């Protein structure tokens, strides 16, 4: 495992300071946690861990994006969420010490900080108020999952796809102002909306012809956000 650079450590300190889980910690506590973290790099498409893997660490994203998903025995995949810089994942296995409950894959090139269970729990036990941050993260995850289940059950594909594209753009804007580009494959989009790739491709073709999106070198660009919001059923 490579030795973290001073830039890696500084990025980890800054991002953990903004993370809901560690926001209430004193600076020296966050710095001590970062000092014990293992810095890892993954290329796009690399598997970070698989469901059922025996591990109890929690992971903070320093750069890049991570896809959290579930796969069936016949190869079908449903994307649960995408984790962005400043967010953590793997907190369930960290809490109960049991195997991973989902798959984690690098959606883009990633820099990650792996935080061991014993280190995180020791810090939280010394700072009881920080447990509230963990509850906030778990509640946020649950709300997102509930929202996704409602969309899959009740919304037609065009509406689900439009909402997915808008969420992805807004997440990109949080990292880069004025972002309107999406580097998502049709396969990735199909997994996110729970549909066949062919059906997703048909929607994208229709929207391209209607001037709602543009596709340039496999990059989706939002050309008419108002029209896309109308398709999504946005207020």
Secondary structure, DSSP 4 states (H G I P E B T S, - for coil): -PPPPHHHHHHHHHHHHHSTTTTTS-HHHHHHHHHHPEEEEE-TT-EEE-TT-----EEEEEES-EEEEEE-TTS-EEEEEEE-TT-EE-HHHHHH-PPPSSEEEESS-EEEEEE-HHHHHHHHHH-GGGHHHHHHHHHHHHHHHHHHHHHHHHS-HHHHHHHHHHHHHHHHHHHSTT--EE---HHHHHHHHTS-HHHHHHHHHHHHHTTSEEEETTEEEES-HHHHHHHHT--
